[in-house]
């Protein structure tokens, strides 16, 4: 396989969202001197024939071939409109989409996907494909959405876990590259009226502030030019992050966490962030 270590891989399916992902990835790749790989899967178009046991009509191969070429051609046009002169490769493969994406993610710098799609990557953020890509890809996964605040900061969810530390490091790098500030958010569940009445709120806030300080310490020294805002919120993590997504250009989260982010990509929090965030979400898994 082609060396993808300095490459952003983009899943293409013919949807407008996938084209937006290609444009976003092209902009990032151009700024960081990376290459781009646009890939689509033709396997879903053959699935109906294989499942029924019927032979694939000879004309179907030509039609599917042309469809894949058209989809990749549209994506190439979008890339050229954003980053003329950027080096990129296009390919279509008859392989199950999740397997294709995860295989390429083994060596890629980043995987970029549209916020929703059709065809080979249909239902991307509504079912197992999204969960598999975000939770299991070996490289960071960007789920691309036009930001409500294109000039906003990078926002990172922090919970003190090792995975959160990886995500926070990636968020600092993103903020430095983009020349914007970083908002580090630690959110816990919303306290009950009883807890507030008993005075438990203040110690909990102090614990959150200490956790943020510990998580940020070394990274702030490594990136002295990145201005950091520390935010503690006594609400559900997904609510806090969704709120910040309306003011951010990028939201960075770990694939799994603890405390406030426990099981984040396995349940309702994952669905809320991937489906409803108002900006691109970058999901980072721990390395090694």
KAVEN-V861049 format. One record per pair of residues at least 24 apart in sequence whose ideal C-beta (glycine too) atoms are under 10 Angstrom apart, sorted by the first residue. I is the first residue (numbers start at 1). J is the second residue. D is the distance in Angstrom with one decimal. If there is no record, write none. Layout:
i-><I	I>
j-><J	J>
d-><D	D>
This chain:
i-><1	1	1	1	2	2	2	2	2	2	3	3	3	4	4	4	4	4	4	4	4	4	4	4	4	5	5	5	5	5	5	6	6	6	6	6	6	7	7	7	7	7	7	7	7	7	7	7	7	7	8	8	8	8	8	8	8	8	8	8	8	8	8	8	8	9	9	9	9	9	9	9	9	9	9	9	9	9	9	9	9	9	9	9	9	9	9	10	10	10	10	10	10	10	10	10	10	10	10	10	10	10	10	10	10	11	11	11	11	11	11	11	11	11	11	11	11	11	11	11	11	11	11	11	11	12	12	12	12	12	12	12	12	12	12	12	12	12	12	12	12	12	12	12	12	13	13	13	13	13	13	13	13	13	13	13	13	13	13	13	13	13	14	14	14	14	14	14	14	14	14	14	14	14	14	14	15	15	15	15	15	15	15	15	15	15	15	16	16	16	16	16	16	16	17	17	17	17	17	17	17	17	17	17	17	17	17	18	18	18	18	18	18	18	18	18	18	18	18	18	18	18	18	19	19	19	19	19	19	19	19	19	20	20	20	20	20	20	20	20	21	21	21	21	21	21	21	21	21	21	21	21	21	21	21	22	22	22	22	22	22	22	22	22	22	22	22	22	23	23	23	23	23	23	23	23	23	24	24	24	24	24	24	24	24	24	24	25	25	25	25	25	25	25	25	25	25	25	25	26	26	26	26	26	26	26	26	26	26	26	26	27	27	27	27	28	28	28	28	28	28	28	28	28	28	29	29	29	29	29	29	29	29	29	30	30	30	30	30	30	30	31	31	31	32	32	32	33	33	34	34	34	34	34	34	35	35	35	35	35	36	36	36	36	36	36	36	36	36	36	37	37	37	37	37	37	37	37	37	38	38	38	38	38	38	38	38	38	38	38	38	38	38	39	39	39	39	39	39	39	39	39	39	39	39	39	39	39	40	40	40	40	40	40	40	40	40	40	40	40	40	40	40	41	41	41	41	41	41	41	41	41	41	41	41	41	41	42	42	42	42	42	42	42	42	42	42	43	43	43	43	43	43	43	43	43	44	44	44	44	44	44	44	44	45	45	45	46	47	61	64	64	65	67	67	68	68	68	68	68	71	71	92	93	95	96	96	97	97	97	97	97	97	98	98	98	98	98	98	98	98	99	101	101	101	101	101	101	102	102	102	102	102	102	103	103	104	104	104	105	105	105	105	105	105	105	105	106	106	106	107	107	108	108	108	108	108	109	109	110	110	110	110	110	110	110	110	111	111	111	111	111	111	111	111	112	112	112	112	112	112	112	113	113	113	113	113	113	114	114	114	115	115	115	115	115	115	115	115	115	115	116	116	116	116	124	125	125	125	125	125	125	125	126	126	126	130	130	130	130	130	130	131	131	131	131	131	131	132	133	133	133	134	134	134	134	134	134	134	134	134	134	134	134	135	135	135	135	135	135	135	135	136	136	136	137	137	137	137	138	138	139	139	139	139	140	140	140	140	140	140	140	140	140	140	141	141	141	141	141	141	141	141	142	142	142	142	142	142	142	143	143	143	143	143	143	143	143	143	143	144	144	144	144	145	145	145	145	145	145	145	145	145	145	146	146	146	146	147	147	147	147	147	147	147	147	147	147	147	148	148	148	148	148	148	148	148	149	149	149	149	149	149	149	149	150	150	150	151	151	151	152	152	152	152	152	152	152	152	152	152	152	152	152	152	153	153	153	153	153	153	153	153	153	153	153	153	153	153	154	154	154	154	154	154	154	154	154	154	154	154	154	154	155	155	155	155	155	155	155	155	155	155	155	155	155	155	155	155	155	155	155	155	155	155	156	156	156	156	156	156	156	156	156	156	156	156	156	156	156	156	156	156	156	157	157	157	157	157	157	157	157	157	157	157	157	157	157	157	157	157	157	157	158	158	158	158	158	158	158	158	158	158	158	158	158	158	158	158	158	158	158	158	159	159	159	159	159	159	159	159	159	159	159	159	159	159	159	159	159	159	160	160	160	160	160	160	160	160	160	160	160	160	160	161	161	161	161	161	161	161	161	161	161	162	162	162	162	162	163	163	163	163	163	163	163	163	163	163	163	164	164	164	164	164	164	164	164	164	164	164	164	164	164	165	165	165	165	165	165	165	166	166	166	166	166	166	166	166	167	167	167	167	167	167	167	167	167	167	167	168	168	168	168	168	168	168	168	169	169	169	169	169	169	169	170	170	170	170	170	170	170	171	171	171	171	171	171	171	171	171	171	172	172	172	172	172	172	172	172	172	173	173	173	173	173	174	174	174	174	174	175	175	175	175	175	175	175	175	176	176	176	176	176	178	178	178	179	179	180	180	180	180	180	181	181	181	181	182	182	182	182	182	182	182	182	182	182	182	182	183	183	183	183	183	183	183	183	183	184	184	184	184	184	184	184	184	184	184	184	184	184	185	185	185	185	185	185	185	185	185	185	185	185	185	185	185	186	186	186	186	186	186	186	186	186	186	186	186	186	187	187	187	187	187	187	187	187	187	187	187	187	187	187	187	187	188	188	188	188	188	188	188	188	188	188	189	189	189	189	189	189	189	190	190	190	190	190	190	191	191	195	196	201	204	204	205	205	205	206	207	208	208	208	208	208	211	233	235	236	236	236	236	237	237	237	237	237	237	238	238	238	238	238	238	238	238	238	238	239	239	241	241	241	241	241	242	242	242	242	242	242	242	243	244	244	244	245	245	245	245	245	245	245	246	246	246	247	247	248	248	248	248	248	249	249	250	250	250	250	250	251	251	251	251	251	251	251	252	252	252	252	252	253	253	253	253	253	254	254	254	254	255	255	255	255	256	256	256>
j-><103	104	106	107	35	37	89	91	104	107	35	107	108	35	37	89	104	105	106	107	108	109	110	111	139	34	35	107	108	109	139	32	33	34	35	108	109	34	35	36	37	87	88	89	104	107	108	109	110	139	32	34	35	36	37	38	88	108	109	110	111	112	139	140	142	35	36	37	38	39	89	91	100	101	103	104	105	107	108	109	110	111	112	113	137	139	141	36	37	38	39	40	75	78	79	88	90	108	110	111	112	113	114	142	144	38	39	40	41	75	97	100	101	104	111	112	113	114	117	120	121	124	129	133	141	38	39	40	41	68	71	72	74	75	76	78	90	91	92	113	114	117	119	120	121	40	41	44	68	71	75	97	113	114	116	117	118	119	120	121	122	124	40	67	68	70	71	72	74	75	117	118	119	120	121	122	71	114	115	116	117	118	119	120	121	122	124	74	78	114	115	116	117	118	113	114	115	116	117	118	121	124	125	143	144	145	146	71	74	75	78	112	113	114	115	116	117	118	119	120	121	124	144	71	74	75	77	78	79	81	114	144	78	112	114	115	144	145	146	280	75	78	111	112	113	114	115	117	121	124	142	143	144	145	280	72	74	75	76	77	78	79	81	82	88	112	114	144	75	78	79	81	82	83	112	144	146	78	82	112	114	142	144	145	146	147	280	75	79	82	83	86	88	110	111	112	113	142	144	75	76	78	79	80	81	82	83	84	86	88	112	79	82	83	86	83	109	110	112	142	144	174	177	178	280	79	82	83	86	87	88	109	110	112	79	82	83	84	85	86	87	83	177	178	109	110	177	86	87	86	87	88	108	109	110	86	87	88	89	109	75	76	79	83	86	87	88	89	90	112	87	88	89	90	91	104	108	111	112	71	72	73	74	75	76	78	79	88	89	90	91	92	112	68	72	75	89	90	91	92	93	95	97	100	101	104	111	120	67	68	69	71	72	75	90	91	92	93	97	100	119	120	121	68	92	93	94	95	96	97	98	99	100	101	119	120	121	67	68	71	92	93	94	95	97	119	120	92	93	94	95	96	97	99	100	120	94	96	97	118	119	120	121	122	94	119	120	94	96	94	92	94	92	92	119	92	93	94	119	120	119	120	120	120	120	120	129	121	122	124	129	132	133	128	129	130	131	132	133	136	137	132	129	132	133	136	137	141	132	133	136	137	138	139	137	138	137	138	139	133	136	137	138	139	140	141	285	137	138	139	138	139	137	138	139	140	141	139	140	137	139	140	141	142	170	282	284	137	138	139	140	141	142	143	283	140	141	142	143	144	280	282	137	141	142	143	144	274	143	144	145	143	144	145	146	274	275	276	277	280	281	143	145	274	275	274	270	271	273	274	275	276	281	271	274	275	265	270	271	274	275	283	265	266	267	270	271	274	265	265	274	283	253	255	264	265	270	273	274	281	282	283	284	285	255	256	264	265	266	270	283	285	255	265	285	255	283	284	285	285	287	283	284	285	287	166	167	170	174	252	255	282	283	284	285	255	265	274	281	282	283	284	285	250	252	280	281	282	283	284	251	273	274	275	277	279	280	281	282	283	279	280	281	282	245	251	274	275	276	277	278	279	280	281	249	278	279	280	245	246	247	248	249	250	251	277	278	279	280	245	246	247	248	249	277	278	279	244	245	246	247	248	249	278	279	248	249	279	178	180	249	178	180	181	183	244	245	246	247	248	249	250	251	278	279	178	180	181	182	183	226	227	228	229	244	247	248	249	250	178	180	181	182	183	184	226	248	249	250	251	252	279	282	181	182	183	184	185	229	231	240	241	243	244	245	247	248	249	250	251	252	253	277	279	281	182	183	184	185	186	215	216	219	228	241	244	248	250	251	252	253	254	282	284	184	185	186	187	237	238	240	241	244	251	252	253	254	257	260	261	264	269	273	184	185	186	187	208	211	212	214	215	216	230	231	232	237	252	253	254	257	260	261	185	186	187	188	208	211	215	237	253	254	256	257	258	259	260	261	262	264	186	207	208	210	211	212	214	215	257	258	259	260	261	215	254	256	257	258	259	260	261	262	286	254	256	257	258	286	253	254	255	256	257	258	261	264	284	285	286	211	215	252	253	254	256	257	258	259	260	261	264	284	286	214	215	218	219	254	284	286	252	254	255	284	285	286	287	288	252	253	254	255	257	261	282	283	284	285	286	212	215	216	219	252	253	254	284	215	218	219	222	223	252	284	250	252	253	254	282	283	284	219	223	226	228	250	251	252	253	282	284	216	218	219	220	222	223	226	228	252	219	222	223	226	252	226	249	250	252	282	223	225	226	227	228	249	250	252	222	223	224	225	226	226	249	250	225	226	226	227	248	249	250	226	227	228	229	216	219	220	223	226	227	228	229	230	248	250	252	227	228	229	230	231	244	247	248	251	211	212	213	215	216	219	220	228	229	230	231	232	252	212	229	230	231	232	233	237	240	241	243	244	248	251	253	260	210	211	212	215	230	231	232	233	237	240	259	260	261	231	232	233	234	235	236	237	238	239	240	241	243	244	259	260	261	232	233	234	235	236	237	240	259	260	261	234	235	236	237	239	259	260	233	234	235	236	239	240	234	235	234	234	234	232	234	232	233	234	232	232	232	233	234	259	260	259	260	260	260	268	269	272	261	262	264	269	272	273	264	267	268	269	270	271	272	273	276	277	269	272	269	272	273	277	281	269	272	273	275	276	277	278	278	277	278	279	273	276	277	278	279	280	281	277	278	279	278	279	277	278	279	280	281	279	280	277	279	280	281	282	277	278	279	280	281	282	283	280	281	282	283	284	277	281	282	283	284	283	284	285	286	283	284	285	286	283	285	286>
d-><8.4	8.1	9.0	6.9	9.2	7.5	6.9	9.1	9.6	8.6	9.4	7.0	10.0	8.4	6.4	9.5	6.5	8.7	8.3	4.2	4.4	7.2	9.8	10.0	8.8	9.6	9.9	6.0	7.6	6.5	9.6	8.8	8.0	5.2	6.2	9.1	5.9	6.3	4.8	6.7	5.1	9.3	8.9	8.2	8.8	8.0	5.6	5.8	8.3	9.8	8.8	5.8	7.7	5.6	7.2	9.7	9.2	6.9	5.9	4.7	7.6	5.7	9.2	9.7	8.2	10.0	8.1	4.7	8.1	6.3	9.6	10.0	9.6	7.6	10.0	4.8	6.8	9.0	4.5	8.3	7.3	5.2	7.1	9.4	9.5	8.2	9.9	6.7	7.0	5.2	7.1	9.4	7.1	10.0	8.6	8.9	9.8	9.9	9.3	7.8	4.7	7.5	8.7	9.3	8.8	8.6	6.6	7.4	8.1	10.0	7.3	8.2	5.8	9.0	7.3	7.4	4.9	7.4	7.7	7.6	5.0	7.8	9.3	8.1	9.9	5.2	6.5	4.3	9.0	8.8	5.5	6.0	8.3	4.8	9.4	9.8	8.1	9.6	8.5	9.6	8.7	8.9	9.0	7.9	7.9	6.2	7.9	8.9	10.0	6.8	9.6	8.2	9.2	7.4	9.8	4.5	5.7	4.1	4.7	4.2	6.8	7.9	7.7	7.5	8.9	7.6	4.2	9.3	7.2	8.7	8.1	6.4	5.2	8.2	9.2	9.8	9.0	5.8	9.5	7.0	4.4	4.9	7.3	9.8	7.8	8.3	8.7	9.7	9.7	7.8	10.0	9.3	9.1	9.6	8.3	3.0	5.1	5.1	5.6	8.8	9.1	7.8	9.2	9.5	7.4	8.1	9.7	8.0	9.0	6.9	9.2	9.2	7.5	4.1	9.5	9.1	5.5	8.5	8.8	9.2	6.9	8.7	8.8	9.2	6.4	6.0	8.7	4.7	9.2	10.0	7.6	9.9	8.1	9.6	6.1	7.8	5.6	7.7	6.6	9.5	8.8	9.4	9.6	4.7	5.7	4.4	8.0	8.9	9.7	9.8	7.5	8.3	4.1	9.2	8.9	9.6	8.8	4.5	8.2	9.4	5.1	5.5	10.0	8.2	8.9	7.6	8.6	8.8	8.9	5.1	6.9	7.5	4.7	8.6	9.8	8.4	9.7	9.9	8.4	6.3	9.3	7.2	4.5	9.0	8.6	9.9	6.6	9.8	8.0	9.1	9.4	9.7	9.1	7.6	9.2	4.1	9.6	7.4	7.6	9.3	9.8	7.5	4.3	8.3	8.6	4.5	4.3	9.6	5.7	7.4	9.4	9.4	5.5	6.3	9.2	9.3	9.6	7.7	8.0	8.2	9.9	9.4	8.4	9.6	9.9	8.8	9.7	7.0	6.1	8.5	7.8	8.8	8.9	9.4	9.2	7.5	3.8	9.0	8.1	5.0	9.6	8.6	7.0	8.7	8.7	9.8	6.7	9.7	9.7	8.9	8.9	10.0	9.9	6.1	8.3	7.7	4.7	6.3	7.4	9.1	9.5	9.6	6.4	8.3	6.2	7.1	3.7	7.3	9.3	9.0	10.0	6.8	5.0	8.0	7.2	7.2	7.3	9.8	10.0	9.0	5.7	9.8	9.9	4.9	6.7	9.5	7.2	6.3	7.0	4.7	7.5	9.4	9.8	10.0	8.3	9.6	8.5	7.5	5.1	7.1	6.6	9.5	9.7	6.8	8.1	6.6	10.0	9.2	9.0	5.4	9.4	5.5	6.0	8.2	8.3	7.8	4.8	7.7	8.8	8.9	7.8	5.5	8.2	8.6	7.3	6.0	7.3	5.8	7.2	4.5	9.2	8.9	5.3	8.5	8.2	3.8	7.4	7.8	5.3	9.7	5.5	7.1	4.9	8.4	9.9	9.1	7.1	9.9	7.8	5.1	5.5	5.4	6.8	8.9	7.9	7.0	9.6	8.3	6.8	9.7	6.4	5.2	8.7	7.3	8.8	7.4	7.8	6.7	9.1	9.9	8.8	8.7	8.0	9.0	8.2	3.7	9.0	9.4	9.4	8.7	7.6	8.6	8.8	9.4	9.4	9.3	9.8	5.5	8.6	8.9	6.3	9.4	8.9	7.3	5.4	9.5	9.4	4.7	6.7	8.6	9.7	9.1	8.1	8.0	5.3	9.4	6.8	8.7	6.9	7.1	5.9	5.8	7.6	9.9	9.9	9.7	8.9	9.6	8.9	7.6	8.3	3.8	5.1	4.8	9.0	7.4	9.6	8.4	5.0	7.8	8.0	8.0	8.4	8.1	4.9	9.1	9.8	6.3	8.0	9.3	5.6	5.1	7.5	6.1	9.9	8.2	9.9	5.4	9.1	5.8	7.2	4.7	7.0	9.5	9.3	9.5	7.8	4.6	8.2	5.8	8.8	9.5	9.7	6.8	7.1	5.6	6.8	9.8	7.8	6.0	8.4	5.9	6.3	4.4	8.8	7.9	8.0	9.8	8.6	8.4	8.7	9.5	9.2	9.8	8.4	8.9	9.5	8.0	9.7	4.8	5.4	9.6	9.7	8.4	9.1	7.4	8.9	8.3	8.8	5.8	8.7	9.8	6.4	7.2	9.8	6.9	9.0	8.7	9.9	10.0	9.9	8.5	9.3	6.4	9.6	5.4	7.3	9.4	6.8	8.4	10.0	4.5	9.9	8.7	5.3	7.5	9.3	4.6	7.3	8.1	7.9	7.7	8.2	9.4	7.8	8.6	8.0	10.0	6.9	7.0	8.4	10.0	9.0	7.9	9.3	9.2	8.8	6.3	9.7	8.6	9.4	5.7	6.6	4.9	7.5	8.4	10.0	9.9	8.6	7.3	4.6	8.2	8.2	8.4	9.6	5.7	7.3	5.0	7.8	10.0	9.4	8.6	5.6	9.4	8.0	9.9	6.6	4.7	7.9	7.1	9.4	5.0	8.6	9.6	8.8	9.5	9.4	9.9	9.6	6.6	7.0	6.1	5.4	7.5	9.9	8.7	8.0	8.3	8.2	9.0	9.2	6.8	4.5	7.4	9.2	9.3	6.7	3.8	6.6	7.4	4.9	7.5	8.3	9.0	9.5	4.1	6.5	9.8	8.9	6.8	5.0	6.2	6.2	7.9	7.2	9.8	5.6	8.6	9.6	7.5	6.8	10.0	7.3	8.9	8.8	8.9	9.2	8.6	5.0	4.6	4.7	8.3	10.0	9.8	7.4	8.8	5.2	4.4	6.1	5.0	9.6	8.5	9.4	7.4	8.6	7.4	5.8	7.1	8.3	6.7	6.1	7.5	5.2	7.3	9.7	8.7	6.7	6.9	4.8	7.9	6.4	9.5	8.8	9.7	7.6	4.5	8.1	6.2	9.3	8.7	9.5	7.0	9.8	4.6	7.1	7.8	4.2	8.8	7.2	5.1	7.1	9.1	9.7	8.1	9.9	6.5	7.2	5.4	6.8	9.8	9.2	9.7	10.0	9.7	9.3	9.6	9.6	9.1	7.8	4.6	7.4	9.1	9.3	9.4	8.5	5.7	7.9	7.4	6.2	9.3	8.1	5.5	9.0	7.6	7.4	4.6	7.2	7.6	8.0	6.0	8.0	9.7	8.7	5.2	6.4	4.8	8.9	9.2	7.1	6.0	9.8	5.2	8.0	9.0	9.2	9.6	9.8	9.9	9.5	9.1	9.0	9.0	8.7	9.7	6.6	8.4	8.8	9.9	7.8	8.8	7.5	9.5	7.7	9.8	4.4	5.9	4.9	5.2	4.4	8.2	8.7	7.9	9.9	9.6	9.8	4.9	8.9	7.6	6.4	8.2	6.9	6.7	9.2	9.4	9.7	6.7	7.4	4.5	4.5	7.6	9.9	7.2	9.0	8.8	8.4	9.4	9.1	9.1	5.6	9.0	3.6	6.1	5.2	5.6	8.5	8.4	9.1	7.5	7.0	4.9	9.6	7.1	9.9	8.2	4.7	9.0	5.3	8.1	9.2	9.6	6.8	9.7	9.1	9.4	9.9	6.5	9.6	8.7	8.1	9.8	8.3	9.7	6.2	8.9	5.2	7.2	5.0	6.7	9.8	5.2	5.7	4.0	8.3	8.6	9.5	8.0	8.1	4.2	8.9	9.0	9.7	5.9	7.4	6.4	7.6	9.8	8.4	8.9	9.8	9.2	6.1	8.5	9.4	9.5	8.3	9.9	5.6	9.7	9.2	6.7	9.7	4.8	8.8	9.9	9.2	9.9	7.9	8.9	4.0	9.0	7.9	8.4	8.8	10.0	4.9	8.1	7.1	4.8	5.9	8.5	9.2	9.4	9.4	7.7	9.3	9.5	9.6	9.2	5.8	6.5	7.1	7.3	9.2	4.8	8.5	8.5	9.8	8.4	9.1	9.1	5.2	9.8	6.7	5.4	9.7	7.2	7.6	8.4	9.0	8.2	8.5	9.2	7.0	8.8	6.8	4.2	6.9	6.4	8.9	9.0	9.2	8.2	5.3	7.2	5.0	7.3	9.7	10.0	9.9	9.0	9.7	7.7	4.7	8.2	6.0	6.3	8.2	7.1	9.6	10.0	5.7	9.8	7.1	6.0	9.2	9.7	6.1	7.2	5.5	6.8	9.5	9.9	8.6	9.1	8.4	4.6	7.9	6.5	8.0	5.6	6.4	9.3	6.1	10.0	9.4	9.8	9.5	9.9	5.8	5.3	8.1	8.1	7.3	5.3	7.3	8.6	8.6	8.8	7.1	9.5	8.2	7.6	4.2	7.6	5.8	6.7	4.2	8.4	7.5	3.8	7.2	9.7	9.6	9.4	5.2	8.4	8.2	7.7	6.2	7.9	8.5	7.8	9.3	6.7	4.9	10.0	7.6	7.3	6.0	8.5	10.0	9.3	7.1	8.8	5.5	4.6	6.6	8.2	9.9	5.2	9.2	9.3	8.9	6.8	8.8	7.0	5.7	9.7	7.3	9.2	9.0	3.9	8.3	8.3	9.9	9.2	8.8	9.1	9.4	7.6	9.3	7.7	9.0	5.4	9.1	7.3	6.3	9.4	8.9	8.1	9.8	7.2	4.3	8.5	8.8	4.3	6.1	8.7	9.4	9.5	8.2	8.6	8.4	6.2	7.3	8.9	9.7	6.2	7.0	10.0	6.0	6.2	7.7	9.4	9.1	9.3	8.9	7.9	8.0	4.1	4.5	5.0	9.2	7.8	8.8	4.7	7.9	8.5	8.6	8.6	8.0	4.9	8.9	9.8	5.7	7.4	9.9	6.0	5.4	7.9	6.1	5.5	8.8	5.6	7.1	4.9	7.0	9.5	9.5	7.8	4.7	8.1	6.5	9.4	6.7	7.5	6.0	7.3	7.6	5.8	7.4	7.5	5.5	6.8	4.4	7.7	10.0	8.0	8.2>
